[in-house]
């Protein structure tokens, strides 16, 4: 067994950590009062290998039973999103950009989106992260995601009653199970695992993304994601066939 691979993995993660850690705050803060987007744009090159860390592709779970994912498990491109429901720029991405990516790439089998709960804004962030996982156990994660990221939703807070209201809005069928799952050990463990993965990458702000091993920090313009996805899809098509889980 070669000893060089673990070193390469650590190196790749370290580089990604530097990238995400250094630019994530700049990429998510408004450039001016009322700004609607980010002033820092992640570099996307026509070179399919530029800015891509093969080791980080392994962060994609590609689990067909993952209730917090959209798209085919064997899609050529996986976008992993590390986000917090109290994050305004995460909400902007969820409302303005993600639906277009779903329509253009998920529906035709090119893209899979995998969600990672990355609560960084305190107890309410933790609570709504667990609640989103609980909604997912009843097949309503993405409906809960939509309700929690609706315009003005985060301003209402994510207290216990509000979470129950969001679950009802999302069509979660069993309210008692939802409440139990939200406060359960399994939800806490799932959220903690996502958090640890995000921190290992050096993400210090939300949203942060990986597109087939390419880190992107911040709620970037739609074009940044379309270029990254199309470049990754082209690279995957030209690469030797690989077995998918």
C-alpha positions in Angstrom: 0.0 0.0 0.0 1.4 3.3 -1.1 2.1 5.9 1.6 1.9 8.8 -0.9 -1.9 8.9 -1.3 -2.7 10.1 2.3 -0.1 12.8 1.9 -1.7 13.9 -1.4 -5.2 13.9 0.2 -3.9 16.1 3.1 -2.2 18.4 0.6 -5.4 18.8 -1.5 -7.6 19.5 1.5 -5.0 22.0 2.8 -5.0 23.9 -0.5 -8.8 23.9 -0.5 -8.8 25.1 3.1 -6.7 28.0 2.2 -8.9 28.9 -0.8 -12.2 28.7 1.1 -10.8 30.1 4.4 -9.3 33.2 2.8 -12.0 34.2 0.3 -15.2 32.9 1.9 -15.9 36.0 4.0 -15.1 38.3 1.1 -17.2 36.3 -1.2 -20.3 36.4 1.0 -20.2 39.9 2.4 -22.1 42.6 0.4 -19.8 44.8 -1.6 -22.0 47.8 -0.8 -25.2 48.5 1.0 -28.0 46.7 -0.7 -25.7 44.7 -2.9 -27.4 41.7 -4.3 -24.3 39.5 -5.0 -20.8 38.9 -4.2 -17.9 41.1 -5.2 -15.4 38.2 -5.4 -15.9 35.7 -8.2 -14.4 32.3 -8.0 -12.0 31.6 -10.8 -13.3 29.2 -13.3 -11.0 28.1 -16.1 -11.6 26.5 -19.5 -8.9 24.0 -18.4 -10.9 21.2 -16.8 -8.1 20.5 -14.4 -7.6 24.0 -13.2 -8.5 24.5 -9.6 -9.7 20.9 -9.2 -8.5 18.7 -6.5 -9.2 15.1 -7.4 -9.0 14.1 -3.7 -12.0 16.3 -2.9 -14.2 14.5 -5.4 -14.4 11.7 -2.8 -16.4 14.1 -0.6 -19.4 13.3 -2.8 -21.4 10.6 -1.2 -23.3 9.5 -4.3 -25.7 7.6 -2.0 -29.0 6.9 -3.9 -30.8 6.8 -0.5 -29.5 10.2 0.6 -32.6 12.2 1.4 -30.7 15.5 1.3 -29.7 15.2 -2.3 -31.2 15.8 -5.7 -30.3 14.1 -8.9 -29.0 10.8 -10.1 -26.3 9.1 -7.9 -24.3 8.5 -11.1 -24.5 12.0 -12.5 -21.2 13.1 -14.0 -21.1 16.3 -11.9 -21.8 16.6 -8.1 -22.2 20.0 -6.5 -21.9 19.8 -2.7 -23.3 22.8 -0.9 -22.3 23.7 2.7 -24.9 26.1 4.0 -26.8 27.6 7.0 -30.5 28.4 6.9 -29.8 31.7 8.7 -27.4 32.8 6.0 -28.8 35.5 3.8 -26.6 34.7 0.8 -27.4 31.0 1.1 -31.1 32.1 0.8 -30.2 34.1 -2.3 -28.6 31.2 -3.9 -31.5 28.9 -3.0 -34.1 31.3 -4.4 -32.3 32.8 -7.4 -29.6 30.3 -8.6 -30.3 26.8 -7.5 -33.7 26.4 -9.2 -32.1 27.3 -12.5 -29.3 24.8 -12.0 -31.9 22.2 -11.1 -33.9 23.0 -14.2 -31.0 23.1 -16.6 -28.7 20.3 -15.2 -30.4 18.1 -12.6 -33.4 17.4 -14.7 -31.3 16.2 -17.6 -29.1 14.0 -15.5 -25.9 16.1 -15.7 -25.9 17.3 -12.1 -26.4 16.0 -8.6 -26.7 18.4 -5.7 -25.8 17.2 -2.2 -26.7 19.3 0.8 -24.4 19.6 3.8 -25.8 21.3 6.9 -23.2 23.8 8.0 -24.7 25.8 10.9 -22.4 28.6 12.0 -24.8 31.2 13.5 -25.6 29.6 16.9 -28.4 27.6 18.5 -31.1 28.5 16.0 -28.9 27.5 13.1 -28.2 24.2 14.8 -31.9 23.6 15.4 -33.1 24.4 11.9 -30.3 22.2 10.5 -31.6 19.3 12.6 -35.2 20.1 11.6 -34.2 20.0 7.9 -32.7 16.6 8.4 -35.8 15.4 10.2 -38.0 16.7 7.4 -35.8 14.7 5.0 -36.5 11.5 7.0 -40.1 11.9 5.8 -39.1 12.7 2.2 -39.7 16.5 2.6 -36.2 17.9 2.9 -36.3 20.0 -0.3 -39.8 21.3 0.5 -38.6 22.3 3.9 -35.5 23.9 2.3 -37.7 26.0 0.1 -39.9 27.1 3.0 -36.9 28.0 5.3 -35.2 30.0 2.5 -38.3 31.8 1.4 -38.0 35.6 1.3 -38.3 36.9 4.8 -38.3 33.5 6.4 -35.1 33.8 8.4 -36.3 37.1 9.9 -39.0 35.2 11.7 -36.5 33.1 13.5 -36.3 29.3 13.9 -37.7 28.7 17.3 -39.6 25.5 18.1 -43.0 26.7 17.0 -41.6 28.2 13.8 -39.9 25.0 12.9 -43.2 23.1 13.4 -44.9 25.7 11.1 -42.2 25.3 8.4 -42.6 21.5 8.6 -46.4 21.9 8.1 -45.8 24.2 5.2 -43.4 21.7 3.7 -46.0 19.0 3.9 -44.2 16.8 6.5 -46.9 14.2 7.3 -46.0 13.2 10.8 -45.6 16.2 13.1 -44.9 14.1 16.2 -42.1 12.1 14.5 -40.7 15.4 13.0 -40.4 16.9 16.5 -38.9 13.7 18.0 -36.4 13.4 15.1 -35.4 17.0 15.3 -34.2 16.6 18.9 -32.8 13.1 18.4 -29.3 11.8 18.5 -29.4 10.8 14.9 -30.1 14.3 13.7 -27.3 15.7 15.9 -24.8 13.2 14.6 -25.8 13.8 10.9 -25.4 17.6 11.3 -22.1 17.2 13.2 -20.7 15.0 10.4 -21.6 17.6 7.8 -20.1 20.4 10.0 -16.8 18.5 10.5 -16.5 17.9 6.8 -17.0 21.6 6.1 -14.5 22.7 8.7 -12.0 20.2 7.4 -12.2 22.0 4.1 -11.5 25.3 5.7 -15.0 26.7 5.1 -15.4 29.6 7.5 -18.5 31.2 5.9 -21.5 30.2 4.0 -22.4 29.2 1.4 -19.3 27.2 0.2 -19.3 24.6 -2.6 -17.4 21.8 -4.2 -18.1 21.1 -7.9 -16.4 17.8 -8.7 -13.5 18.7 -6.4 -13.4 22.4 -7.4 -13.9 24.7 -4.4 -16.2 27.8 -4.9 -16.8 30.2 -2.1 -19.8 32.5 -1.8 -23.1 33.0 -3.6 -21.5 33.6 -6.9 -23.3 34.7 -10.1 -25.1 32.0 -12.0 -22.5 32.1 -14.7 -19.8 30.9 -12.3 -21.7 27.8 -11.5 -22.8 27.1 -15.1 -19.2 27.4 -16.3 -17.9 25.1 -13.5 -20.6 22.5 -14.1 -20.2 22.5 -17.9 -16.4 22.3 -17.5 -16.7 19.4 -15.1 -19.2 17.6 -17.3 -16.9 17.9 -20.3 -14.0 16.6 -18.2 -16.0 13.7 -16.9 -17.1 12.8 -20.5 -13.5 12.7 -21.7 -12.2 10.8 -18.7 -11.8 7.0 -18.7 -15.0 5.4 -17.5 -15.2 5.0 -13.7 -17.4 2.8 -11.6 -20.1 4.8 -9.8 -21.6 3.7 -6.4 
